[in-house]
Amino acid sequence: MKENLVNFPHRTSLRQLRALGAITSTKSLSAAAQHLSVTPPAVTQQLNLLEDALGGVPLFERTPTGARPTDAGREVLAALERVEAALSDCATAIQALKGMDGGRVAVGVISTAKYFAPFALAAFQRTYPNVEMRIAVGNRSEIIAALERFDLDIAVMGRPPEHFQIERAVIGDHPHVMIAAADHWLVKRKRVPLAEVAREAFLLREPGSGTRALLLGLFSRADLPLGPRMEIGSNETIKQAVMAGMGIALLSAHTIAAEVADGRLAVLDVEGLPIVRQWFVVRRSERRLLPAAQALWNHFVWSGADFLPKTSAN
């Protein structure tokens, strides 16, 4: 079997791989044959050749609900997905070589970055009006999961993932500040100790959020317990709740720039703050950027900082 496995790539064809994919997706041999516009015996033949190339390892099993891939079958299907993605990228790249008149790019934007990323994307769109963009907005965990699944070409975020290989480039500084209602009793205080702030009621994002992790890490490093807390699923709702006097919050200064400027929110002068991180544009190391995605990557690297909101913390 070992010898057969060594020769596996040389004894298979895309037709064989697609036969397995069709059987799995349609759940039956006859439906797979119809999907591929061939006869059922032709599908069976391709599947048998594929299993022979693997040394006779079965790739699917029949169940009362239809054909289901075995563990080996799922590995081959994963390879098929990569092959199909590579062929799609190749076709798009060849089309793009005719000129940057089009192309597609999938970009992920962490929710906190939505206060500047749309302006950067709009500027890119004006330069390349025929590039089709798919934009996904989510919290840090959601965007990282999409990157890990190869669903995104690039992503804009504040804290890149560490459990798989990535390429990253700095866009600009990303300060985080403590905010309160404009009439909060701590607003006029200077250099408020973190221990005093810890007794306040806190409004924080859901698990998986980068700002939540930053807040909890801040108090953990100071060995301070956090006071009463309320979990809220969006920055916009947190800002409204802070303005209503429900508590204070740690948020990106770029998130609250407009509300601070017009006096609806105030930045507290807390010891150790602001925490200045950085904005990054990120991609998987294995992901070869096609011309449209590469152009958007370059746009964020070269011009992204121009779209960051101006704050006193910058």
Salt bridges, closest charged atoms under 4 A:
GLU61 OE2 - ARG68 NH2 2.72
ASP71 OD1 - ARG74 NH2 2.23
GLU84 OE2 - ARG18 NE 2.78
GLU148 OE1 - HIS163 NE2 3.27
ASP151 OD2 - ARG149 NE 2.74
ASP153 OD1 - ARG287 NH2 2.99
GLU196 OE2 - ARG189 NH1 2.82
GLU200 OE1 - HIS184 NE2 3.11
GLU206 OE1 - ARG205 NE 2.86
GLU231 OE1 - ARG212 NH1 3.11
GLU236 OE2 - LYS239 NZ 3.01
GLU259 OE2 - LYS239 NZ 2.90
ASP262 OD1 - ARG264 NE 3.02
ASP269 OD1 - ARG191 NH1 2.51
GLU286 OE2 - ARG284 NH2 3.13
